[in-house]
Amino acid sequence: MLKKKDFEAPWIGIEMIDSIPVFYNRRGDYSVCIRCENPIMQFAANTDAFYDFHNLFSNIIKTLGAGYIIQKQDIFCKEAFHSNNLNATDYLSKRYFEHFENRIFTSISTYITITRQLQRSKFFAWDSKEFSTFLRNITKVLSLLNSKDMGAKLLQPKELEEYMIRVISCNFNSQKLSLKNIKTTSEYINIGEKKLQSISLVDIDEVNLPTIIKPYKEINVGVKLPVDLLSFIYDSPEIETIIYNQIIEIPDQRNESNKLEAKKRRHKSMPDPANDLCVEDIDKVQSDIAREGKILVYAHYNIMLANQQDITKASNYIESSLFDCGIIPNKQCYNQFELFKCALPGCATELKSYDKFLTTSDAAICFFFKERLALTEKSPFLTYYTDRQGIPIGIDFSGKEGDIKYTNNSNVFVLGPSGSGKSFFVNDTIRQWVNQDTDIVMVDTGHSYSGLCQYFNGKYITYSAEKPISMNPFDITEKEYNVEKKNFLKSLIFLLFKGSSGKILKEEEEILDIVIDKYYSFYFNPFSGYSKEEKESIKETLLLEYQINHNELETLREKEKRELLEIKLKKLEMLVERGEGGEVDNAKRAIQNILIENGFTLAEMNNPNERLLSIIERRIMEKEAALKDIKVDNLSFNSFYEFSLRMIPIICNENKIQFDLSGYKFLLKKFYKGGQLERTLNEKFDTSLFDEKFVVFEIDAIKDDPQLFPIVTLIIMDLFIQKMRLKKNRKALIIEEAWKAIASEMMAGYIQYLYKTVRKFWGIAMVVTQELDDIISNPIVKKSIINNSDILCLLDQKKFKDKYEEIANLLTLSEVDQKQIFTINQLNNKENRNRFNEVFIKRGSYGNVFGVEVSLYEYFTFTTERIEKDAVGYYIELYGDYHKGLDNFINDMKKSNLKTGDWVRHVASVLGKINAEQNLTDIFYNNLANEETLYKFILTQYHESA
């Protein structure tokens, strides 16, 4: 019978020194343990990040120096996903998290233990100076780790005790901790009911490692993707826990160099091909040490597998995966208990010489595990997608409301070809935004959001000739009139006048600026005449213009009339001079009458300056009379149209400039009273929409109308801007393919204004498109939309792969971004998951790929398939409630044992036929009051009709 022996814990105590928890092993070596996160996100595709990690640990090794041991442990644990959101009040949110409940995933925990070895001698001598240096070095290491955002924190005494117990019991996925009996064999260790096997990566008798090693390897997933050397550990089958134990011991460099030199001489003294190779290798190492300052270290790596069941499958998988990397693991790991004990925190000093090998620090660090998994971010505004293994994680979509600021604005540009899951992504995203007090205004051209709008009891507005989308953008208060509103109205008028692609002349823009200003001035402060000061100012301006430009203030007709009068007056004046008696009196009276009739004085006729002043006075009076005659009784397009037709000629005459008034009058007439589109810009808008949380404008009916399409889109954008200013909560404007209607040079200024303004009012502007050519060929997209969107969302791009250089330049995508993008939907991560699509989301300079996976309940809410919409709609109509209808639809589908597509066809066929012939609700309550029989009724009716 085997002799039983009590397992002695290898630690003798923990103490706090200068706020640093230090623990001691039985040999007297002292250590600290740091919990952190590896710096490289899984599938981040950034080779530079791997070299940064390498440089970081090179610096740590140099900082610590001889006599230290770095023990890094990455613990991979299979866990069941549990959400804190199962009690969510929102129906679909609750269904979303229920969908993932108990899904198995792999978590990673990372710990770094730094141990200072005591100098071994016959007599122990405490060195307080050396201990103080240790504490300073720990502070430096923490600073270095956190400089790479690794979240490094020292484990406190209670945390240390828990960590020690978890490692001894190999229990990292249970809250309940207890120590179990340990039984060792030559192949594995039994810890209670668990089996634990250590696989040492290196057999020092025959080191089988690649000749050249890098901090990463590349896998082919449609693109060469850099991943960690041991990334295969994530996918280890049928295993609960894996501890990857990595140890680097830093020896005295002079002693090791002397040993190397002695070993080289020994090999050199016995000429032999094998010895010659050894001498050559040692020469290379010595050369690197001398030239590049490389450090010699002792390294040890072992992978510990722990499982309740058999570990053979996982062990075989690990060994074959190591072989694929060019690593042949040690086949003689008979010292399982020694390997296990050396893996305990702070116990690496007990590692035997036959379990570690000498190498340079550069090579040793390459075997460190460097990756972490994506985790939920800290933010009050979380949008949930899945990570690459199918587990929900929340991200701060805005990029600026969380603890880490990624963006300056929250505007979004979405690109995804048809069939890439674009509408599902947007549906899933805005569903979560609405639940976080975000008002949504959508412009859609394909009925992609009708289901979600119905779910939220939102307002779904469809454009039709009988009921057009209309508003009166001119009807504002005096306080609301500002530069922004004027620019919007100017954009709208030019859109009517020139079309979305028309060219605007500078003078035309100036004229409309004046007309709009005057329009509101005449309404809010009706014109009653010029003040004395205004008259003087006008007079001075006209005089100045005459003096500078020598403009002729008289019209040709006035000049001719004046010249005729001068001839007449000269003749009469001659008669006065030469006449006699009554002739003189008659001539004087005739002169006086002529002057009075024509509004002149004799001085004005004889003196050009006097005449000039008189003409100016008349011009002012004529203009004043004309302006007094113009009235604005109400604010609407009708009154603006009338006002502009009278004001534009006045401005043009005054400034001697041209304006195509006939074209203007003709093209805008259809929006004026009696015109075909009179209602579009004259009817008051439904102000209740300002209070709606979810509004969808479906304008598919006019998407091919080159004039109406951009006008209606612009109207909706103005509605959003008004809502944005009025409401204090978060607002989002989502424009699907309708963005094309306004992406013109003429509208560029307005779009830029919109994008820049939303940031100030807690808003988000999102543009969604599917055509690559649309964005490449349109400079306005880059100038006005992309340049003002700090968030990019790209769905499956492989359709564009052959010509992606253009789009990469346009969207400012780095090589790392492109590698990530081309991993979308390419990984082997589909098992035990609903159908899903992936999306690359880049916030500022930070990008990552996420999964858009939803529950069946969300799928049938978001679906754009007509037959699926109809089938669900019949159930909702039958049960009179969206939630009940959807619940029963899916429950009946499960009871029917039919596939999703078959069930949908059954429901659409049977209930669709009944609905066409009779009242669906009456049939239900009269004949199918028992809910249990509805699915049977559908199945029976379908087969009978077939």
Residue pairs with C-beta under 8 A, 6 or more apart in sequence:
7 182
8 26
9 164
9 168
10 25
10 26
10 341
10 344
10 346
10 347
10 350
11 23
11 24
11 25
11 26
11 164
11 346
12 24
12 25
12 26
13 23
13 24
14 21
14 22
14 23
14 24
14 157
14 160
14 161
15 21
15 22
15 23
16 22
16 157
17 135
18 135
20 32
20 135
20 138
20 139
20 154
21 32
21 33
21 154
21 155
21 156
21 157
21 160
22 30
22 31
22 32
23 30
23 31
23 32
23 33
23 160
23 345
23 346
24 30
24 31
24 346
25 31
25 115
25 346
25 347
25 349
25 350
27 118
27 349
27 350
28 118
28 124
29 115
29 116
29 117
29 118
29 346
29 349
30 115
30 116
30 131
30 134
31 113
31 114
31 115
31 116
31 345
31 346
32 113
32 114
32 138
32 154
32 155
33 111
33 112
33 113
33 154
33 155
33 160
33 163
33 345
33 346
34 111
34 112
34 113
34 114
34 141
34 142
34 145
34 152
34 153
34 154
34 155
35 109
35 110
35 111
35 152
35 153
35 154
35 155
35 159
36 110
36 111
36 112
36 145
36 150
36 151
36 152
36 153
37 110
37 150
37 151
37 372
38 53
38 74
38 108
38 110
38 150
38 369
38 370
38 371
38 372
39 49
39 52
39 53
39 56
39 148
39 149
39 150
39 370
39 372
40 46
40 49
40 50
40 53
40 228
40 370
40 371
40 372
41 371
41 372
41 373
41 374
41 848
42 227
42 231
42 234
42 371
42 372
42 373
42 374
42 388
43 225
43 227
43 388
43 820
43 823
43 827
43 849
44 371
44 816
44 820
44 848
45 225
45 226
45 816
45 819
45 820
45 823
46 226
46 816
47 216
47 226
48 816
49 370
50 214
50 215
50 216
50 226
50 228
50 370
51 215
52 148
53 148
53 215
53 365
53 368
53 370
54 215
54 362
54 365
54 366
56 144
56 145
56 147
56 148
57 70
57 361
57 365
57 368
58 361
58 362
58 365
59 144
60 70
60 141
60 144
60 145
61 70
61 248
61 250
61 295
61 297
61 361
61 365
62 295
63 137
63 140
63 141
63 144
64 70
64 114
64 137
64 141
64 250
65 250
66 250
66 251
66 252
66 253
67 116
67 117
67 119
67 250
67 252
68 114
68 115
68 116
68 117
68 137
68 249
68 250
69 114
69 115
69 117
69 247
69 248
69 249
69 250
69 348
69 349
70 112
70 113
70 114
70 247
70 248
70 250
71 112
71 113
71 114
71 115
71 245
71 246
71 247
71 345
71 346
71 348
72 110
72 111
72 112
72 113
72 245
72 246
72 247
72 368
72 369
73 110
73 111
73 112
73 113
73 167
73 243
73 244
73 245
73 246
73 343
73 345
74 108
74 109
74 110
74 243
74 244
74 246
74 369
75 108
75 109
75 110
75 111
75 172
75 241
75 242
75 243
75 244
76 106
76 107
76 108
76 233
76 234
76 236
76 241
76 242
76 243
76 244
77 106
77 107
77 108
77 109
77 172
77 173
77 240
77 241
77 242
78 104
78 105
78 106
78 173
78 239
78 240
78 241
79 104
79 105
79 106
79 107
79 173
80 102
80 103
80 104
81 100
81 101
81 102
81 103
81 104
81 105
81 391
81 392
82 101
82 102
83 97
83 100
83 101
83 392
85 93
85 94
85 97
86 94
86 97
86 98
86 101
87 94
88 94
88 97
90 435
91 857
91 883
92 431
92 455
92 855
92 857
92 858
92 861
93 431
93 432
93 435
95 855
95 857
95 858
96 384
96 392
96 854
96 855
96 858
97 392
98 855
99 834
99 853
99 854
99 855
99 856
100 386
100 390
100 391
100 392
103 390
103 391
103 832
105 389
105 390
105 391
106 234
106 373
106 389
107 373
108 371
108 372
108 373
109 172
110 369
110 372
111 155
111 163
111 345
112 145
112 152
113 345
113 346
113 348
114 137
114 138
114 141
115 346
115 348
115 349
116 130
116 131
116 134
117 349
118 124
138 154
141 152
142 152
142 154
145 152
146 152
155 163
160 345
162 177
163 345
164 344
164 345
165 171
165 177
165 179
166 172
166 177
167 243
167 343
167 344
167 345
168 179
168 191
168 344
169 177
169 178
169 179
169 180
169 191
169 192
170 191
170 194
170 196
170 241
170 243
170 304
170 306
171 177
171 241
172 241
173 240
173 241
180 191
180 192
180 193
180 194
181 190
181 191
181 192
182 189
182 190
182 191
182 337
183 189
183 190
184 190
184 336
184 337
185 336
186 334
186 336
187 197
187 334
187 336
188 195
188 196
188 197
188 311
188 336
189 195
189 196
189 197
189 336
189 337
189 340
190 196
191 306
193 308
194 240
194 306
194 307
194 308
195 306
195 307
195 308
195 310
195 311
196 304
196 305
196 306
196 336
196 340
197 304
197 305
197 311
197 315
197 336
198 302
198 303
198 304
198 305
198 333
198 336
198 339
198 340
198 343
199 302
199 303
199 304
199 305
199 315
199 318
199 319
199 322
199 329
199 330
199 333
200 300
200 301
200 302
200 329
200 330
200 333
200 339
200 355
201 301
201 302
201 303
201 322
201 327
201 329
201 330
201 367
202 208
202 209
202 299
202 300
202 301
202 327
202 329
202 330
202 357
203 328
203 329
203 330
203 331
203 332
204 354
204 355
204 356
204 357
207 357
208 326
208 327
208 328
209 326
209 327
210 325
210 326
210 327
213 229
213 363
213 366
214 366
215 229
215 365
215 366
215 370
216 226
216 227
216 228
216 229
216 370
217 226
217 227
217 228
217 229
217 231
217 325
218 224
218 225
218 226
218 227
219 225
219 227
219 231
221 822
221 823
221 826
221 827
222 798
222 822
222 823
222 826
223 818
223 819
223 822
223 823
223 826
224 819
225 819
225 823
226 819
227 371
228 369
228 370
228 371
229 325
229 366
229 367
230 244
230 303
230 325
230 367
230 369
231 371
232 317
232 318
232 321
232 324
233 242
233 244
233 303
233 318
233 369
234 389
236 242
236 305
236 314
236 317
236 318
237 313
237 314
237 317
238 307
238 309
238 310
238 311
238 313
238 314
239 305
239 306
239 307
239 311
239 314
240 306
240 307
240 308
241 305
241 306
241 307
242 303
242 304
242 305
242 306
242 314
243 303
243 304
243 306
243 343
244 301
244 302
244 303
244 304
244 369
245 300
245 301
245 302
245 303
245 304
245 342
245 343
246 300
246 301
246 367
246 368
246 369
247 299
247 300
247 301
247 342
247 348
247 351
247 356
248 297
248 298
248 299
248 361
248 364
248 365
249 297
249 298
249 299
249 300
249 348
249 351
249 356
250 295
250 297
250 361
251 296
251 297
251 298
253 295
253 296
256 296
256 358
257 286
257 289
257 296
260 282
260 285
260 286
260 296
261 286
263 278
263 282
264 278
264 279
264 282
264 283
264 286
267 275
267 276
267 278
267 279
267 282
268 275
268 279
285 294
285 296
285 360
288 294
288 360
289 295
289 296
289 360
294 360
294 361
294 362
295 360
295 361
296 358
296 359
296 360
296 361
297 358
297 359
297 360
297 361
297 364
298 356
298 357
298 358
298 359
299 356
299 357
299 359
299 363
299 364
299 367
300 342
300 348
300 351
300 355
300 356
300 357
301 367
302 333
302 339
302 343
303 318
304 339
304 340
304 343
305 311
305 314
305 315
305 318
307 314
318 329
319 329
322 328
322 329
333 339
335 352
335 355
338 350
338 352
338 355
339 355
341 347
341 350
342 348
342 350
342 351
342 355
373 387
373 389
374 387
374 388
374 393
374 848
374 850
375 393
376 382
376 393
376 394
376 395
377 393
377 394
377 395
377 396
377 402
377 403
377 404
378 396
378 402
378 403
378 404
379 394
379 395
379 396
379 398
379 401
379 402
379 403
380 401
380 402
381 396
381 397
381 398
381 401
381 402
381 436
381 730
382 394
382 395
382 396
382 397
382 432
382 436
383 394
383 395
383 396
383 397
383 429
383 432
383 433
384 392
384 393
384 394
384 395
384 432
385 392
385 393
385 395
385 428
385 839
385 841
385 850
385 851
385 852
385 853
386 392
386 393
386 836
386 850
386 851
386 852
386 853
387 393
387 850
387 851
388 827
388 829
388 849
388 851
389 829
390 829
390 832
390 833
390 836
390 851
390 853
393 850
395 841
395 850
396 402
396 404
396 406
396 843
397 410
397 429
397 433
397 791
397 841
397 843
398 407
398 410
398 764
398 791
399 405
399 406
399 407
399 410
399 790
399 791
399 843
399 844
400 406
400 407
400 408
400 409
400 410
406 790
406 843
406 844
406 845
406 846
407 790
407 791
407 843
407 844
408 759
408 790
408 844
409 755
409 756
409 758
409 759
409 788
409 789
409 790
410 758
410 759
410 763
410 764
410 790
410 791
411 755
411 758
411 759
411 764
411 765
411 766
411 788
411 789
411 790
411 791
412 764
412 765
412 766
412 767
412 789
412 791
412 792
412 793
413 766
413 767
413 785
413 786
413 789
413 791
413 792
413 793
413 811
414 422
414 425
414 426
414 766
414 767
414 768
414 769
414 793
414 794
414 795
415 769
415 770
415 772
415 775
415 792
415 793
415 794
415 795
415 797
415 807
415 811
416 422
416 425
416 768
416 770
416 793
416 794
416 795
416 796
416 839
417 770
417 772
417 795
417 796
417 797
417 799
417 800
418 770
420 770
420 795
420 796
420 837
421 795
421 796
421 836
421 837
421 839
421 852
422 768
422 770
422 795
423 446
423 448
423 449
423 862
423 864
424 837
424 852
424 854
424 859
424 862
425 793
425 795
425 837
425 839
425 852
426 448
426 449
426 734
426 766
426 768
427 448
427 449
427 451
427 452
427 858
427 861
427 862
428 852
428 854
428 858
428 862
430 438
430 440
430 442
430 449
430 452
430 732
430 734
431 452
431 455
431 858
431 861
433 440
433 730
433 732
434 440
434 456
434 693
434 694
436 730
437 729
437 730
438 729
438 730
438 731
438 732
438 764
439 692
439 693
439 694
439 723
439 727
439 729
439 730
439 731
439 732
440 458
440 693
440 694
440 695
440 731
440 732
440 734
441 695
441 697
441 716
441 719
441 720
441 723
441 731
441 732
441 733
441 734
442 449
442 695
442 696
442 697
442 733
442 734
442 735
442 736
443 697
443 699
443 713
443 716
443 717
443 733
443 734
443 735
443 736
443 738
444 696
444 697
444 698
444 699
444 700
444 736
444 738
445 698
445 699
445 700
445 703
445 736
445 737
445 738
446 700
446 736
446 737
446 864
447 698
447 700
447 864
448 736
448 864
449 696
450 460
450 696
450 698
450 869
451 860
451 861
451 862
451 863
451 869
451 872
452 458
452 694
452 861
452 862
453 459
453 460
453 694
453 696
454 460
454 876
454 882
455 861
455 882
456 693
456 694
457 694
458 692
458 693
458 694
458 695
458 696
459 689
459 692
459 694
459 695
459 696
460 696
460 698
461 469
461 695
461 696
461 697
461 698
462 698
462 701
463 469
463 697
463 698
463 699
463 700
463 701
463 702
463 712
464 701
468 677
468 679
468 680
468 712
469 680
469 697
469 699
469 712
469 715
469 716
470 679
470 680
470 681
470 682
470 683
470 685
470 715
471 681
471 683
471 684
471 685
471 715
471 718
471 719
472 635
472 636
472 637
472 681
472 682
472 683
472 684
472 685
473 488
473 489
473 492
473 637
473 681
473 715
473 718
474 489
474 519
474 635
474 636
474 637
474 639
474 640
474 681
475 635
475 636
475 684
476 485
476 635
478 520
478 524
481 520
481 524
484 721
484 753
484 757
486 513
486 516
486 517
487 749
487 750
487 753
488 714
488 718
488 721
488 750
489 516
490 509
490 512
490 513
490 516
491 714
491 746
491 747
491 749
491 750
492 681
492 711
492 714
492 715
492 718
493 512
493 516
493 668
494 502
494 504
494 508
494 509
494 512
494 746
495 710
495 711
495 714
495 746
495 747
496 667
496 668
496 671
496 707
496 711
497 663
497 664
497 667
497 668
498 504
498 746
499 706
499 707
500 706
500 710
500 741
500 742
500 744
500 746
500 747
501 744
501 745
501 746
502 746
503 745
503 746
504 746
507 657
507 658
507 659
508 659
511 648
511 651
511 652
511 657
511 659
514 647
514 651
515 643
515 644
515 647
515 648
515 651
518 643
518 647
519 632
519 639
519 640
519 643
519 644
519 647
520 635
521 527
522 630
522 631
522 632
522 643
523 632
523 635
526 631
526 632
527 627
527 628
527 630
528 628
529 624
529 628
530 538
530 620
530 624
535 620
538 620
539 613
539 616
539 617
539 620
542 553
542 616
542 619
543 612
543 616
545 551
546 553
546 612
551 656
552 559
553 612
553 615
553 616
553 619
554 562
554 615
558 615
561 598
562 605
562 611
565 594
565 598
565 600
565 605
566 605
568 594
569 591
569 594
569 602
569 605
572 587
572 588
572 590
572 591
572 594
573 587
573 591
575 583
575 584
575 587
576 584
576 587
576 588
576 591
579 587
591 602
595 601
595 602
595 605
599 614
599 618
600 611
600 614
601 610
601 614
603 610
604 610
604 611
604 613
604 614
605 611
623 650
623 654
626 646
626 650
627 650
630 643
630 646
630 647
632 639
632 643
633 639
636 681
636 682
637 671
637 672
637 681
637 682
638 672
638 673
638 678
638 682
641 668
641 669
641 671
641 672
644 664
645 661
645 665
648 659
648 661
648 664
649 661
651 657
651 659
652 658
652 659
652 661
669 675
670 676
670 677
670 678
671 677
671 678
671 680
671 681
671 682
672 678
673 682
677 708
680 708
680 711
680 712
680 715
681 715
685 719
689 695
689 719
689 723
690 722
690 723
690 726
690 727
697 712
697 716
699 709
699 712
699 713
699 738
702 708
702 709
702 712
703 709
703 737
703 738
703 741
709 738
709 741
710 741
710 742
710 744
710 747
713 735
713 738
713 739
713 741
713 742
714 742
714 747
714 750
717 733
717 735
717 742
717 750
717 754
720 731
720 733
720 763
721 754
721 757
723 731
724 731
724 757
724 758
724 761
724 763
725 761
728 762
729 762
730 762
730 763
730 764
731 758
731 761
731 762
731 763
731 764
732 763
732 764
732 765
732 766
733 754
733 758
733 763
733 764
733 765
733 766
734 766
734 768
735 765
735 766
735 767
735 768
736 768
736 769
737 768
737 769
737 770
739 767
739 768
739 769
739 781
739 785
740 769
740 774
742 750
742 751
743 751
743 778
743 780
743 781
743 784
743 785
744 780
745 780
747 780
747 784
748 780
748 783
748 784
751 780
751 784
751 785
752 783
752 784
752 788
754 765
755 765
755 784
755 785
755 788
755 789
756 788
757 763
758 764
758 765
765 789
767 785
767 789
769 775
772 800
772 803
772 807
774 781
775 781
775 782
775 786
775 807
775 810
776 806
776 807
776 810
782 810
786 810
786 811
790 843
790 844
791 841
791 842
791 843
792 811
792 813
792 840
792 841
792 842
792 847
793 839
793 840
793 841
793 842
794 811
794 821
794 824
794 839
794 840
794 842
795 824
795 837
795 838
795 839
795 840
796 824
796 825
796 837
796 838
797 804
797 807
797 821
797 822
797 824
797 840
798 822
798 824
800 807
801 822
804 818
807 813
808 817
808 818
813 821
813 842
816 847
817 840
817 842
817 847
820 840
820 847
820 848
820 849
821 840
821 849
823 849
824 837
824 838
824 839
824 840
824 849
825 837
825 838
833 853
834 853
834 854
834 855
834 856
834 859
836 851
836 852
836 853
836 854
837 851
837 852
838 849
838 850
838 851
838 852
839 849
839 850
839 851
839 852
840 847
840 848
840 849
841 847
841 848
841 849
841 850
854 862
856 890
856 900
857 886
857 887
857 890
860 868
860 872
860 886
860 889
860 890
861 872
861 886
863 869
863 872
867 904
867 905
867 908
868 904
870 908
870 912
871 889
871 903
871 904
871 907
871 908
871 911
872 885
872 886
872 889
874 907
874 908
874 911
874 912
874 915
874 920
875 885
875 886
875 888
875 889
875 907
875 911
876 882
876 885
876 886
877 885
877 915
877 920
877 921
878 885
878 911
878 920
878 921
878 924
878 934
879 885
879 888
880 921
888 931
888 934
889 907
892 903
892 934
892 935
892 938
893 900
893 903
893 935
895 935
896 903
896 906
896 935
896 938
896 939
898 906
906 938
906 939
906 942
907 938
909 942
909 945
910 937
910 938
910 941
910 942
910 945
911 920
911 938
913 945
914 920
914 923
924 934
927 937
928 934
928 937
